[in-house]
Every structure is written in structure tokens, then in C-alpha cells.
Amino acid sequence: MDWDKIVGQTHLKSLLKNSVEDRRVGHAQLFLGKDGYGTFALALAFAQELLSRENELARSKVGSLNHLDLHITFPVYKSNRSGLTAPFFDQFREMMLANPYSNSEDWNVRLESENKQLTIYADEIDEINKKFSLKSFEGGSKILIVWHADKMNAEAANKFLKFLEEPPKNTYIILTADDASSMLETILSRTQLVEVPRLNNEEMLAALQEKTRDRATDFNSILFRAQGNWNTAMQLLQFETLNGDSEELFILWVREAFMVKKKPEFLKNIVLWARQIAAWNKEKQLSFVAYCSEMFRLALLQNYAGETLVYNKITRDGFKWETFSSYINGANIEAILNELSEADYHLERNGNPRIIWTDLGIKLSRYLHKKA
């Protein structure tokens, strides 16, 4: 991971590079901050800097997560009663190479782990001890990155503490975590804290403009919602590309749902609407669910005098945003959002999209007319 590929964090990158150059690197460090701020990306770039100082050929190997002296541990679910990360490494590597800002939710989706709790188990710490008791493959340092170190269970944490207290020679340990409150105080006291702050809007804006080039994009909306999180910004950017279709079909859905109460024959139009969306790929359907949820939330804010927080309004094709918003209230918002959440759940698990969208479309016609 080259430093220049990391969004923003100019000051922190400079501090980390200088610490390597001046040989002031502690044997154990904790990069604390949200994944979307760049904790793993920074940890990987730091590891690359350390190993490439010993051997320039290490740079490309670390960048592709193929260096034999770089070990990465992460939360998994037990597979065949084993809590080792090795069976899942290819999936983790693929995810991080595609997006080093991926978070634990992305990892859950990638593993299709459903309700399984992802944890770092004692088995994995035993495996780390075995690996680090051996000589390095390339004759230099060995580095361990523990992604989401706060996910260690109690047994794993206690075993890891012993490893941390007496690390093998020429070993560097880099932990990353969103939140340190659940970690052992004794682990925290033995690591050097590196706080990774949220990205500032200027850094985010420059990176977004570089990413989109000539494409028209609502940067203010993305920056407002992302709150300094690059992973969220990328999801929103992808979401923006669907906005044209999303707005059109959201308007169609709302208008048809309003008409059903007076003219039941409009149910047929909702069925046709559902078929149109069901023809999309799964990712686009899930994005549309997210879009609809967001628009209903914004409509509620509009209705309850929170207009200053409404960063996006639908105004195309004569759609009357204020009129629509007046129908979204405390009597129906919970039911609407629950139905959208249910739709998301079943789509994720490959339910029949025609049935899911038809059911959702019809239910909205009932909820819209519920008065506060």
C-alpha cells in the first residue's frame, strides 16, 4: 500500500514515515479509528515502509499481501471447529486489495456469515506463536497486523498478552481497532497509541473529484453524509450513479401507492413496477432499498421542522416534495422502514425479487395514508 494511495492523513503519514527513517518504531502499536478513516491502509503502508527499508523488493509483495514475513490476523467464525484465519485469507485478501477501507460489515457480507459472530480465537493466537517462533523467510523483520484486535475473545486476549510482553526478536506488531473500550487494559498499556482521525472535508473533496473527474456529482451531499469516512463516501458515490433510476422509480412507486386507495386497479401498475426493479442485479436492488430508506427519513425530517438537515429533495417530474413529506409521520415511518429492512434482508439471502418488491410496493399503499 503506497502512502500516496491513502486518502488524506497527511500529517499522520509524515509522522509514521519519519519514525521509520529515524528508527523510532515501537515494537507494538495500536492504530485506533474507524476503518473508513484509513486504519488498515495506514497499517499496511507502515508495514511496507518497514520491510522495504530492509529489502526494496518487499514493497510489491506487501502491496499485494503476498509477503511471507507479513502476517495478518482478523475476526472469523469457527470453521470445522477451528478458529484459524487461514481458510478465509484469500477472501480477506481479495476484499482488502479491492478496498483497504473495508469495515467489519463488509467482511460479514463477504463471508455471508449471517448471524455468526466474528471473533479472533485462541486457536489463532497459538498459530501466531508458532509462526513467529520461526526465523523470518527473508532474513529481516517479521510483522503482524491484527485487524479489529478488539474482537479477540477473553482467552485469545490473554494469550496474545503473553506474546505482546515477550515478542520474538525483530518483530513488529500493529493492531487496528474501531474502539478500544473492550480491549484488555494490559494490552493497551503495552502498545503505542496512534489515533487515526476522521478525514477532513478538504481531503475528501480532492479525492472525490479525482475519482469522478468530469462526472457531475453532488459532493456536498456525500461529504455531509460520509462524516470523514472514505468507505462510506465510496458507497455513497456508487449510490449517486444509481440516483437517476432511483429517483424515477421512487416517484413512480409513491404516485401509484397514493392512487391505490382510490382506484384499486392501480395495483397492476405496482406489480409492473416491481418487475422492472426485479430485473436489476442484486447490488443495484440493495442500493435502491437504501435510497428509499434515506428518502423516507429525509421526508420525516422535512415534516417535523428539520428542513435544515434535509440535504436532498426530489423535485423532478413535478414531484411535490413538501406534499409527499407531509404524509410521512410517526404513525407510519417505523412500519415503512421495517418493511424496507425486511426487503433488504430477503434480497441479501437471494429471495425471489419479484415477490419481495411486489409485496413491498403494495404495503406502501397501506402505510402512506396512516395519519399521525
MOGIMO-V816944 format. One record per residue. N is the residue number from 0. RES is the residue in one small letter. PSI is psi in whole degrees, -180 to 180 (999 if undefined). D_LAST is the distance of its C-alpha to the last C-alpha in whole Angstrom. Layout:
n=[N/N]
res=[RES/RES]
psi=[PSI/PSI]
d_last=[D_LAST/D_LAST]
//
This chain:
n=[0/1/2/3/4/5/6/7/8/9/10/11/12/13/14/15/16/17/18/19/20/21/22/23/24/25/26/27/28/29/30/31/32/33/34/35/36/37/38/39/40/41/42/43/44/45/46/47/48/49/50/51/52/53/54/55/56/57/58/59/60/61/62/63/64/65/66/67/68/69/70/71/72/73/74/75/76/77/78/79/80/81/82/83/84/85/86/87/88/89/90/91/92/93/94/95/96/97/98/99/100/101/102/103/104/105/106/107/108/109/110/111/112/113/114/115/116/117/118/119/120/121/122/123/124/125/126/127/128/129/130/131/132/133/134/135/136/137/138/139/140/141/142/143/144/145/146/147/148/149/150/151/152/153/154/155/156/157/158/159/160/161/162/163/164/165/166/167/168/169/170/171/172/173/174/175/176/177/178/179/180/181/182/183/184/185/186/187/188/189/190/191/192/193/194/195/196/197/198/199/200/201/202/203/204/205/206/207/208/209/210/211/212/213/214/215/216/217/218/219/220/221/222/223/224/225/226/227/228/229/230/231/232/233/234/235/236/237/238/239/240/241/242/243/244/245/246/247/248/249/250/251/252/253/254/255/256/257/258/259/260/261/262/263/264/265/266/267/268/269/270/271/272/273/274/275/276/277/278/279/280/281/282/283/284/285/286/287/288/289/290/291/292/293/294/295/296/297/298/299/300/301/302/303/304/305/306/307/308/309/310/311/312/313/314/315/316/317/318/319/320/321/322/323/324/325/326/327/328/329/330/331/332/333/334/335/336/337/338/339/340/341/342/343/344/345/346/347/348/349/350/351/352/353/354/355/356/357/358/359/360/361/362/363/364/365/366/367/368/369/370/371]
res=[m/d/w/d/k/i/v/g/q/t/h/l/k/s/l/l/k/n/s/v/e/d/r/r/v/g/h/a/q/l/f/l/g/k/d/g/y/g/t/f/a/l/a/l/a/f/a/q/e/l/l/s/r/e/n/e/l/a/r/s/k/v/g/s/l/n/h/l/d/l/h/i/t/f/p/v/y/k/s/n/r/s/g/l/t/a/p/f/f/d/q/f/r/e/m/m/l/a/n/p/y/s/n/s/e/d/w/n/v/r/l/e/s/e/n/k/q/l/t/i/y/a/d/e/i/d/e/i/n/k/k/f/s/l/k/s/f/e/g/g/s/k/i/l/i/v/w/h/a/d/k/m/n/a/e/a/a/n/k/f/l/k/f/l/e/e/p/p/k/n/t/y/i/i/l/t/a/d/d/a/s/s/m/l/e/t/i/l/s/r/t/q/l/v/e/v/p/r/l/n/n/e/e/m/l/a/a/l/q/e/k/t/r/d/r/a/t/d/f/n/s/i/l/f/r/a/q/g/n/w/n/t/a/m/q/l/l/q/f/e/t/l/n/g/d/s/e/e/l/f/i/l/w/v/r/e/a/f/m/v/k/k/k/p/e/f/l/k/n/i/v/l/w/a/r/q/i/a/a/w/n/k/e/k/q/l/s/f/v/a/y/c/s/e/m/f/r/l/a/l/l/q/n/y/a/g/e/t/l/v/y/n/k/i/t/r/d/g/f/k/w/e/t/f/s/s/y/i/n/g/a/n/i/e/a/i/l/n/e/l/s/e/a/d/y/h/l/e/r/n/g/n/p/r/i/i/w/t/d/l/g/i/k/l/s/r/y/l/h/k/k/a]
psi=[108/145/-39/-8/-6/129/125/-143/37/-48/-45/-41/-41/-43/-43/-43/-43/-35/-35/-45/-39/2/48/39/121/154/-21/129/148/114/106/120/168/150/-40/-11/-16/24/-49/-40/-43/-41/-41/-42/-37/-45/-40/-41/-43/-48/-34/-21/-28/-32/112/-28/-17/-23/-52/-32/-43/-42/-30/9/42/13/129/-18/9/118/136/128/144/162/142/175/159/126/120/43/8/139/25/150/-21/-44/-17/2/-40/-40/-41/-44/-46/-43/-47/-31/-35/-37/95/-1/8/147/-178/-30/-41/-39/-40/-46/-43/-40/-12/45/-6/-118/8/139/127/129/155/118/165/-33/-42/-38/-38/-41/-39/-45/-40/-47/-41/-5/-14/160/154/149/-35/12/5/-139/161/142/136/125/124/106/125/58/-19/-4/7/138/174/-44/-43/-42/-41/-38/-38/-34/-41/-40/-39/-35/-35/69/149/159/145/40/134/135/125/116/147/148/146/-38/128/0/-27/0/152/135/-34/-31/-45/-39/-18/9/151/123/128/102/124/108/165/151/141/161/-32/-43/-43/-45/-45/-42/-39/-42/-38/-36/-39/-22/-113/-2/134/124/143/85/-38/-41/-43/-46/-40/-44/-31/-30/48/14/113/-35/-44/-41/-40/-37/-40/-36/-43/-39/-38/-36/-21/-4/-35/-56/-40/-47/-48/-46/-27/-46/-46/-45/-50/-45/-43/-39/-37/-37/-24/-37/-41/-37/95/-22/-15/-10/-34/-38/-34/-37/-42/-39/-45/-39/-37/-44/-37/-20/-14/164/166/-43/-42/-37/-42/-36/-36/-38/-46/-39/-47/-43/-44/-41/-37/-38/-42/-36/-38/-43/-42/-42/-30/40/32/36/-31/-20/-4/97/-9/128/145/123/-1/159/33/16/128/95/-46/-40/-47/-45/-31/-18/-9/115/-176/-20/-22/-15/-41/-44/-42/-48/-34/-41/-40/-39/-40/-42/-45/-45/-48/-33/-41/-34/23/38/168/112/-32/-44/-43/-49/-36/-46/-45/-43/-42/-40/-34/-35/-25/-44/-33/-30/7/126/148/999]
d_last=[53/54/53/53/50/48/45/46/47/50/51/50/52/55/55/55/58/60/60/62/64/65/65/63/60/59/60/56/53/49/47/44/41/38/40/38/40/43/45/46/48/49/51/52/54/55/57/58/60/61/63/64/66/68/68/67/66/64/61/60/60/58/56/56/55/59/61/62/62/58/56/53/51/47/45/45/44/47/49/52/52/53/51/52/51/54/52/49/51/51/48/47/50/48/45/46/49/46/44/45/42/40/38/38/35/37/40/38/37/40/42/39/39/36/35/39/39/41/44/47/49/53/55/54/55/58/59/58/61/63/63/63/66/68/69/67/68/69/71/68/65/62/59/56/52/50/46/44/46/43/43/46/46/48/51/51/51/54/56/55/55/59/59/58/60/63/63/65/67/66/62/59/56/53/49/46/43/39/39/42/41/42/45/48/49/53/52/50/53/55/54/54/50/49/46/44/42/39/40/40/38/42/43/40/40/44/44/41/43/46/44/42/45/45/41/39/36/33/35/32/29/31/33/30/28/31/32/36/36/38/37/33/35/36/34/32/35/35/31/32/35/32/30/31/31/27/26/27/26/23/22/24/22/18/20/22/18/17/20/20/18/20/23/24/27/25/25/28/27/25/28/30/28/28/32/32/30/32/35/35/36/35/34/33/30/29/29/27/24/24/24/21/19/20/19/15/16/17/14/12/14/15/11/11/15/17/19/22/21/21/24/24/22/23/25/27/28/26/22/20/18/16/15/14/12/10/9/9/6/6/5/8/10/12/13/14/16/18/19/20/22/23/25/26/28/29/31/32/34/35/33/33/31/31/29/27/26/26/24/21/21/20/18/16/16/14/11/11/10/7/4/0]
//
